[in-house]
Amino acid sequence: MISFYLIACLSILPIGAFLLTQDSKQKIFVFSFSFIVIGFSIFSFTSKYSFLGSIHKELISSNFQEAAKLNIELNEDFFIRFNKYIEDDQKNTWLEEIILYSINIDSLNTAEQLMEFAEPVFNQTDNQVRFYALYTILRDKKFPEYALANLNINVSVPEICLTEQISFNLFIENGPKIPIAQLTASDINKFEFSLSNSDSLIPGFDLASALINQEKIFLNSALNCKDNSSFLSTLKLKKVEKNKALLAIEINEKDWFVNAQ
């Protein structure tokens, strides 16, 4: 955009020279025509309603790139310009692209600030899933050791139960009644299971998030038998010091109780 202004200024020089010569004729016509053409070009680039581009959008992009390269937070002027000059239906796309760019170049301070700004924007447009997906990408980049968070489950079932189906739901204690991981299996010969981040119902609301925030976690298990009886189990997970991203739990026969239904 700066180059455009330089070209515009240079283009005025020969016109000015023409107007200053004493034997020049039709000066008013030349001046008027030049003023209209140059004025229209500048308006086309700088107006809010520009169809050729906008200096404001370029300044927004330029300010962002400077901050991202230095991995620093953006100043308040950036967000004022963003809200004023970026169309509402384009805000999500802009934010998604610049957040992903920041993460890609390891500018995590910039990315985190943009995520805070982006949350209400994505909520207003009912794109929370996209927001949580961005959050997950940023979180895994910042805490790579939790990207492969996993809970291994060893199960012993009551002898009186011929297993038909078993299900697991992992919850945060005193948290939302939405599991951070969920799994249902019908393989009666398999009693070793695993829950990971990929078993979450909402991207970012998963095992890794709970572990990073040091939440207390408990596992609800349900066992369905072929005689239509069922058993339930609720166990709290204990902290693991050696590898905080890898957890293990055993459900013994004594941990099951009959589901009264």
N, C-alpha and C positions, 0 to 999 in steps of 0.2 A: 504493500500500500504506500509506503514511503517513496518507492520508485515512481509510483503514479504521480505523486505531488511534484517530484523533481521534474518529471517529463512535462507536467502542466506548466510549471514555472518557466522551463526552457522554451516551451512553445509560445509563451507570451513575448519573449525577447524579439523575434523577428517582426512580430505584429507591432510591438512598441517602436521598433526602429522605423517601420513603415509610416507609422502615424507621426513620428517626429520629423520626417523629411519635409522640406518646405514645398516641394512640387507634387506631393502626394494628393491625389484626388479621391473623392468618395470616402473620406476618412470616417464619416459617421456610419456609412454602410459597413465598412470593414470592422470598425469597433463594435458595432451592435451585433454583427454576425459572430464575431470572435467571442464576445461576452456571453452570448446565448449558448454556443457550442461548449465552451470551457465550463460555464456555470452548470449546464445540464450534466456534463460528465462528472463534475465534482459531486453534484447532488445525487447522481446515480450510485456513487460509491459510498457516500457518507450518510445519506438519509436513512432513517429508521425503516423506510419503505423501499429501500434500494433493491433493484433487481440485478445489479451487477456485483454487489458485494457490500460489505459494511465495515467502516473503519472501527466501529465499536466491537464487532465480532472479532476483528483481527487483534485488537488490543486485549480482549478477553483471552484469546488463544496465546498471545505473546506473554501476557502476565503469568498465565498458567505454566507455560514452558519454562520460563525463568525460575519460578518457584520449584517446579518438579526437578529441574537439573541440579538445584542446590539442596533438594530434599528439605524444604522449609515450608511453613504455613503461608497461605495466601493472605494478602491484606484485605481489609473490609471492602475496599473499593472494587475488588474483583467480584464479590458476591452482589454488590449493588448493581454493577454493570450487567452481571449475568441475569439477574431478575428483571432488569429493565429492557434489555435488548435481545434476549433469547426467547423465541416464541414458546408458549406453554407446551405445545405439542412436540417441541424439539428438546425440551430440557432433559428428559430421561436419556435420550440418545447422546447428547453432549456429555452428561455426567458419566454415563456408562463408559464412553470412549476415553475420557480423561482419567477416570479412576483406573481403568485397566492399563492405560499407558503408564500411570504413576507406579502401579504395582510391578509392571514389566521391567521398569528401569530401577527398581528397588527404592523408589521415592515414597517410603511408607508413611512418613510424617504428613506429606501432602495428601496422600491417599486417605489417611484416617480423617483428616479435616474435611475432605470432600465427602466422605461417607456420612459424617455427622450432618453436613449440609443437605445431603441427598435424601436422607431418610424421610423427612416430611414431604419432599417432592414426589418420591415414589409412592408414598401412602396416598397422596391426593389423587393419583392416577391409577390406583388399584394395581400397582406393579410390585407388590411386596415380595413376591417370589423372586423376581429379578434382583431386587435389592439384597435379599438374603443370599442369593447366589454370588453376588459381588462381595458381600461380607465374608463368605466362606473362602473365596479366592484370596482375599486380603489376609484373613486369619491364618490360613495354611502357609502363606508366604512369611508371615511374621513369626508363627510358631510351627515350623516344619516338623518338629518332633511329635506334634499331636495330629498331623495330617492322616496318620495311619492308626489312630486310636482304636483299640479293640478290646472286647470283653469275651473271654473264653468261658464257656459254661459246660460243666460236666454234670450229668443227670443220672440219678438212680431212682427208678420208679417203684412204687409199692408192688409187691409180688402179686397182689390180687387184681392188679390192673393189666389187662391186655391192651397196650397202647394203640389208640387210633389216631390221635393228633395231640401235638404239644405246641404251646404258643408262649412267647415271651414279650413282655412290655417293660421297657426301662424308663423310669420316671425320675424327675428331680424332686427331692423332698421339699414340701411347701411351695412347689412351683405350679405351673399350668398343668391341667389334666390332659395334656397332650404328651404322648411318649416321645422321648428323644431317640428311641430305637424300637423297632418292632419286627418280630419274626414269627412265622407259623410254619410248622413242619409236620409231615405225615409219614416220615420214614421211621418205621417202628424198630429198625435195626440200628438206628443211629442215636447215640445218647451223648454226643459231643457237638456243641453248637457254638456259634460265634456271632456277636453283634458288633457292627462297626458304624462309622459315620454314614456309610451308604444306606444303612437301614433306617435312617431318620425319615420322618414324614415331611419336615420342613427343612430346606437347605439352611445350614448354619445353626439350627436348633438341634444339636446332636451330642454325641458322647464327648467329642473334643471340646465343644463349647462348655459343657458341664465341668470337665476336668480343669480347663484353663481357669474358670471362675471358682474353682474349688467348691463346687456344689456337692451336697450330700445326695447320693443316688441309691435308689432301691429297685429291685427287680421283682415284678409280678409275673408268676408263671401259672399256666393252666394246663391240666392234663385231662384229656378226654379218653375214656376207656370204651371198649367195644360193647360192654353191657350197659352203655348209656350212663354209667356213673362218671364222676369227675372229681378231680383233686385240685387244690390251689396251694400256692406257696408265695410267700413274701419275704424277701431277704435283703438286708442292707449290704452295700458293697463297702469293703474296708479299703483304706488307702494303701497303695503299694509304693514303697520308697525307691526301689531300684529303677523301675521304669514306670513313671506316672501315667504313661499313655497306654500301657498294656495291663489289663486287669483280668482276674480269674475268679471264678466262684464255683462252688460245688453244692448241688442240691441233693441232699441225702434223703433216704426213705422217710426218716423222722421229720423232715422239713415239710412234708405234704400233709394237708388236712382235707378231709372230705368236704366237698362243696355241697352245702345243704340245698342250694338252688331255691 
